């Protein structure tokens, strides 16, 4: 079987790696302080390395699951980075959320080395990542997509081929704008309801049986009912990053982004007054305090 290298064993990456190992693929993981514990992965057969260059030299397919564009560019282009060790024929799969124009530039550089680059950003949460039930939207050459599809199916339930390289990231940002936009609207409404002393169960019943019924509402529900944050483990800092990427993409394409800019400012304001580990549901408490 093809040997898989992976960079980024965080909340989402750990689930991805676990499911790939479970399917019998040999894996080598990049050692990094930001990783989740990898003991179970080692016990399942994965190895680790502190060298990006050595991982690239050893792997046939490399999966990136890092925070965003700066991190993707860093692990690829830094001294002794992935591109210094990548072999012709290697396929690099970027599962992060990134700016599409950067993705397209990276793909050109990767192809100069005889390798291939596809973007396969994911949606859903760490829970689905652990269950092997992520959603992927893939951009790249169709032939390359078909080659790695069996690997992607190890950790994804729904896989959509979007088109040329960069298309996956474009659709991921559009998706996240919709999801994070709904989240900001719901959090602001819930905060208003709290200040009006409307019981949370009444708010949930009215909104849930009306136009607000949605995946987002169900993710917020545990927090609104009992302040349980485990249903929506997505940091406000990451939400701001994604909205920054979306407005950058919209600006570059000449699209209207008035609503998106308002949503982006909501997360920007929240990030200035919240803990770095605050999640999107915490927006309710932040906004309930009134203007900051």
VENDA-V646249 format. One record per helix or strand. SS is the DSSP state (@ for helix, = for strand). FROM is the first residue (numbers start at 1). TO is the last residue. If there is no record, write none. Layout:
SS/FROM/TO
SS/FROM/TO
//
This chain:
=/4/7
@/11/22
=/27/30
@/39/43
=/47/49
@/52/58
=/61/64
@/69/77
@/82/85
=/91/94
@/100/112
=/116/123
@/126/131
=/134/139
@/142/152
=/156/163
@/167/195
@/200/208
@/215/226
=/235/235
@/236/253
@/258/273
=/279/279
@/280/288
//
